[in-house]
Amino acid sequence: MTRRHGVRHRAVVGLLVLLPLAGTRARAAQAPRATTPDAKALAKAEATVIDAAVGELKKEYAAHLKNPEAARLRPQCNYFVEHPVQLSPESLLDALERPAGDDPHCNAYVKWQLLSGAPEKFDAKNLPRVLAVYEKAPAPPPRFGLSQDDRNKLDVLLLKARKEDDAAISTRVEERVRRETEENKPILAYRDALYARLPEGYDSIVAGFRDAHERTIAAAGGGASDEHAGRVVKDALAWAQSGSADPDQCAKLTELVAKLRFVRSPPYYSRAAWRYDHLAWSTKTDAVYSAKKLSDLENVLRETHKLGKAQQAAQRNGSRNGRQTAGQRK
């Protein structure tokens, strides 16, 4: 990572760490879960069903590792669609909070499929738990060619290469990237499914931006066409235009969006190319956002903040005038 990229990365991470705190502190305490004998029995029965599902899904993933072509992974989040059962959001969250193995790919695959039993949107009372699960989801693996270890190995590969080997070597790298991208799909799919089930609002949007930033830093987001990043920007725009956006939250989100416009992934090795008298690696960086869409969002957030502050001032003045009039009448 270059010094410039490192500075921008740290600045954005700092904002992403701090932004959710205001919303978290303001939340009311969660209602206690029922502890009646019937509720306990139901929770135990649901845990048994979920444990069985986890076991089956782990078997699916193990079979896929042995023979990827013969035992393909589920392309959709549909385990509980195929095995219909009524599960409480709390029981599902209990399962999502537990580790499902040491392999992050298997962990993500199992939990992604468990989300097929979750509601379309979790209730707001469960938001703190879902946000915590989202934040602890397996991280997007770095793109091949980004780490220093990858670069060292790729540099060695070129030492004895001939000029005419550039296309073959580049094809090998592209194939490696394609293979790893396929292997990493469950991780991104799990994160996508978690974000989609977050209740609408400021905290969820900040969590979505955090996810998109982590994908950017790993060069794992798919570039400017990244669907997750586009979805978060669209949701942020809808929230800002909903009429219920808090002006102070708008100000914080504006600051974050303004910085994100300039964030790109660290440079990674992309292709082998002939330079003067030797083969060398061409580097590339990615940005998962459309700069124009982020600029448009920033403008809307600024206007919403300005309008919200003006409305708050008008309300304060109206209340003050009302008290003065009441005092004069007395």
Secondary structure as GFF3:
##gff-version 3
##sequence-region A 1 330
A	DSSP	alpha_helix	3	26	.	.	.	ID=ss1
A	DSSP	alpha_helix	37	66	.	.	.	ID=ss2
A	DSSP	alpha_helix	79	82	.	.	.	ID=ss3
A	DSSP	alpha_helix	89	97	.	.	.	ID=ss4
A	DSSP	alpha_helix	104	114	.	.	.	ID=ss5
A	DSSP	three_ten_helix	115	117	.	.	.	ID=ss6
A	DSSP	three_ten_helix	124	126	.	.	.	ID=ss7
A	DSSP	alpha_helix	127	135	.	.	.	ID=ss8
A	DSSP	alpha_helix	148	159	.	.	.	ID=ss9
A	DSSP	three_ten_helix	163	165	.	.	.	ID=ss10
A	DSSP	alpha_helix	166	183	.	.	.	ID=ss11
A	DSSP	alpha_helix	185	196	.	.	.	ID=ss12
A	DSSP	alpha_helix	202	217	.	.	.	ID=ss13
A	DSSP	three_ten_helix	223	225	.	.	.	ID=ss14
A	DSSP	alpha_helix	227	240	.	.	.	ID=ss15
A	DSSP	alpha_helix	247	260	.	.	.	ID=ss16
A	DSSP	beta_strand	268	275	.	.	.	ID=ss17
A	DSSP	beta_strand	278	284	.	.	.	ID=ss18
A	DSSP	alpha_helix	291	329	.	.	.	ID=ss19
###
